[in-house]
Amino acid sequence: MQLMTKEIEQKLPKIRSTGDSDPSDIDVVVKFFTPWSNWTWYATEGEKMEDGDWIFYGLVEGFETELGQWRLSDLQSITGPLGLKIERDKGFTGKLSEVMVAA
């Protein structure tokens, strides 16, 4: 599955551009998840870096639930049981406040 698309690229606000916004006004642009565990990444901002990789900012649910940054290459390098890879929830829509409450 392709984790990054042109459509996602066009929708992502730049890193640090929504910092003063209320979480109820911030869209989760893309949701990534591990199909074999409870790890989920909700990206609200992102930027293409000089090396071609992407850096994202948003809510991460894993061992802890916290706001943070991660790279696309990190997600792409993860392999789970039976060769499973990180997936993108193609139908997900929501606000940062909604996923923060659910976490």
Backbone hydrogen bonds in HBPLUS format (Angstrom, degrees):
<---DONOR---> <-ACCEPTOR-->    atom                        ^
c    i                          cat <-CA-CA->   ^        H-A-AA   ^      H-
h    n   atom  resd res      DA  || num        DHA   H-A  angle D-A-AA Bond
n    s   type  num  typ     dist DA aas  dist angle  dist       angle   num
A0009-GLU N   A0005-THR O   2.96 MM   4  6.19 165.7  1.98 151.0 155.5     1
A0010-GLN N   A0006-LYS O   2.97 MM   4  6.18 151.8  2.05 148.3 154.5     2
A0011-LYS N   A0007-GLU O   3.23 MM   4  6.44 138.3  2.41 139.3 149.7     3
A0011-LYS N   A0008-ILE O   3.03 MM   3  5.16 129.7  2.29 100.9 114.7     4
A0012-LEU N   A0008-ILE O   3.09 MM   4  6.22 138.9  2.27 157.2 167.4     5
A0046-GLY N   A0013-PRO O   2.90 MM  33  6.20 159.5  1.94 164.5 171.1     6
A0017-SER N   A0014-LYS O   3.09 MM   3  5.55 142.3  2.24 142.1 138.0     7
A0021-SER N   A0018-THR O   2.98 MM   3  5.30 161.7  2.01 117.0 122.7     8
A0025-ASP N   A0022-ASP O   2.77 MM   3  5.39 162.8  1.80 124.9 131.0     9
A0026-ILE N   A0023-PRO O   3.31 MM   3  5.17 160.4  2.35  99.4 105.2    10
A0097-SER N   A0023-PRO O   3.14 MM  74  4.78 144.8  2.27 116.5 110.2    11
A0096-LEU N   A0026-ILE O   2.82 MM  70  5.60 158.0  1.87 160.6 165.7    12
A0028-VAL N   A0094-GLY O   2.90 MM  66  5.64 172.9  1.91 151.7 149.4    13
A0029-VAL N   A0043-ALA O   2.79 MM  14  5.81 138.0  1.96 156.2 168.7    14
A0043-ALA N   A0030-VAL O   2.83 MM  13  5.33 158.8  1.88 172.3 170.3    15
A0089-ASP N   A0031-LYS O   2.93 MM  58  5.57 165.0  1.95 155.2 160.1    16
A0032-PHE N   A0041-TRP O   2.84 MM   9  5.05 164.8  1.86 152.5 157.3    17
A0041-TRP N   A0032-PHE O   2.84 MM   9  5.05 165.4  1.86 143.3 147.0    18
A0033-PHE N   A0087-GLU O   2.89 MM  54  5.48 153.0  1.96 148.3 154.7    19
A0087-GLU N   A0033-PHE O   2.93 MM  54  5.48 172.8  1.94 162.0 163.6    20
A0034-THR N   A0039-TRP O   3.08 MM   5  5.61 156.1  2.14 157.4 155.6    21
A0040-THR N   A0061-GLU O   2.87 MM  21  5.09 153.8  1.93 143.5 150.5    22
A0061-GLU N   A0040-THR O   2.79 MM  21  5.09 172.5  1.80 159.2 161.8    23
A0042-TYR N   A0059-LEU O   2.79 MM  17  5.08 172.6  1.79 162.1 164.3    24
A0059-LEU N   A0042-TYR O   3.01 MM  17  5.08 128.8  2.28 145.3 147.0    25
A0044-THR N   A0057-TYR O   2.84 MM  13  6.00 165.3  1.86 152.7 157.3    26
A0045-GLU N   A0057-TYR O   3.16 MM  12  5.11 150.7  2.25 149.2 147.2    27
A0057-TYR N   A0045-GLU O   3.01 MM  12  5.11 151.8  2.09 134.1 132.2    28
A0047-GLU N   A0055-ILE O   2.95 MM   8  5.52 149.0  2.04 151.2 161.1    29
A0055-ILE N   A0047-GLU O   2.98 MM   8  5.52 161.6  2.02 153.5 158.6    30
A0049-MET N   A0053-ASP O   2.76 MM   4  5.45 177.5  1.76 165.6 166.4    31
A0052-GLY N   A0049-MET O   2.92 MM   3  5.35 162.8  1.95 119.1 123.1    32
A0072-LEU N   A0054-TRP O   2.92 MM  18  5.26 157.2  1.97 141.8 146.8    33
A0056-PHE N   A0070-TRP O   2.75 MM  14  5.39 169.9  1.76 168.1 171.8    34
A0070-TRP N   A0056-PHE O   3.10 MM  14  5.39 146.6  2.21 132.0 139.5    35
A0058-GLY N   A0068-GLY O   3.01 MM  10  5.72 152.0  2.09 156.1 164.9    36
A0068-GLY N   A0058-GLY O   2.86 MM  10  5.72 159.0  1.90 162.1 167.9    37
A0060-VAL N   A0066-GLU O   2.80 MM   6  5.47 165.0  1.82 156.4 161.2    38
A0066-GLU N   A0060-VAL O   2.99 MM   6  5.47 155.5  2.05 150.3 156.3    39
A0062-GLY N   A0064-GLU O   2.86 MM   2  5.09 153.4  1.93 138.7 147.2    40
A0074-ASP N   A0071-ARG O   3.14 MM   3  5.25 128.7  2.41  96.8 109.7    41
A0075-LEU N   A0071-ARG O   3.34 MM   4  6.80 156.5  2.40 147.5 152.2    42
A0076-GLN N   A0072-LEU O   2.93 MM   4  6.22 160.6  1.96 155.7 161.8    43
A0077-SER N   A0073-SER O   3.04 MM   4  6.08 130.5  2.29 135.9 147.0    44
A0077-SER N   A0074-ASP O   3.24 MM   3  5.23 135.6  2.45  94.4 106.2    45
A0078-ILE N   A0075-LEU O   3.32 MM   3  5.60 160.5  2.36 107.8 113.4    46
A0080-GLY N   A0084-LEU O   2.70 MM   4  4.81 170.2  1.70 146.4 149.4    47
A0083-GLY N   A0080-GLY O   3.16 MM   3  5.50 135.3  2.37 139.9 134.2    48
A0084-LEU N   A0081-PRO O   3.09 MM   3  5.81 169.5  2.10 123.1 126.3    49
A0092-PHE N   A0089-ASP O   3.34 MM   3  5.58 166.9  2.36 110.7 114.6    50
A0098-GLU N   A0095-LYS O   3.07 MM   3  5.33 127.3  2.36 102.4 115.5    51
A0099-VAL N   A0095-LYS O   3.34 MM   4  6.79 156.6  2.40 153.9 159.1    52
A0100-MET N   A0096-LEU O   2.96 MM   4  6.12 148.4  2.06 151.0 160.9    53
A0101-VAL N   A0097-SER O   3.11 MM   4  6.22 152.9  2.19 141.8 147.5    54
A0102-ALA N   A0098-GLU O   3.12 MM   4  6.30 156.2  2.18 141.3 148.0    55
A0103-ALA N   A0099-VAL O   3.06 MM   4  6.08 135.1  2.27 134.3 144.4    56
